[in-house]
Amino acid sequence: MEQILIYEHALKHGLSEDQILHAWRNAFASATIARENDVTDTVAIGFDQNGRAIEMTARKKPYGLLVYHANTPPTPRAFKELGLAGK
């Protein structure tokens, strides 16, 4: 299994590493998004231990997967990137 690491910046919205890891492992939707300079991110929405939906963004690194953004509740942009936005 690939190592999942939480970047300090992902904690700025008051979520803990445990909450983010739990949500990542319990993601119900994810997508690979192409960014500039041939970089790709994985955007996901999952649930923490209390059933709260958490939006996360991660980037593959040589040492594992680095989750560098996490926020609750998920933003409309995340729903759109995942194809979950209403019309």
Residue pairs with C-beta under 8 A, 6 or more apart in sequence:
2 64
2 65
3 63
3 64
3 65
4 21
4 24
4 25
4 58
4 64
4 65
4 67
5 61
5 63
5 64
5 65
5 66
5 67
6 17
6 20
6 21
6 66
6 67
6 70
7 66
7 67
7 68
9 68
9 69
10 20
10 56
10 67
10 68
10 69
10 70
11 17
11 20
11 70
13 70
13 71
13 72
15 48
15 54
15 70
15 71
15 72
18 49
19 48
19 49
19 52
19 54
19 70
20 48
20 54
20 56
20 67
20 70
22 46
22 47
22 48
22 49
23 44
23 45
23 46
23 47
23 48
23 52
23 53
23 54
23 56
23 70
24 44
24 46
24 56
24 58
24 67
25 46
26 46
26 47
27 44
27 45
27 46
27 56
28 45
28 46
28 47
29 44
29 45
29 82
29 83
29 84
30 42
30 43
30 44
30 45
30 82
31 42
31 43
31 44
31 81
31 82
31 83
32 40
32 41
32 42
33 40
33 41
33 42
33 43
33 81
34 40
35 41
39 59
40 59
40 60
41 57
41 58
41 59
42 57
42 58
42 59
42 60
42 65
43 55
43 56
43 57
43 78
43 81
43 82
44 55
44 56
44 57
44 58
44 82
45 53
45 54
45 55
45 56
45 74
45 78
45 79
45 82
45 84
46 53
46 54
46 56
47 53
47 54
48 54
48 72
52 72
52 73
53 72
53 73
53 74
54 70
54 71
54 72
54 74
55 69
55 70
55 71
55 72
55 73
55 74
55 75
55 78
56 67
56 69
56 70
57 67
57 68
57 69
57 70
58 65
58 66
58 67
58 68
59 65
59 66
59 68
60 66
76 85
79 85
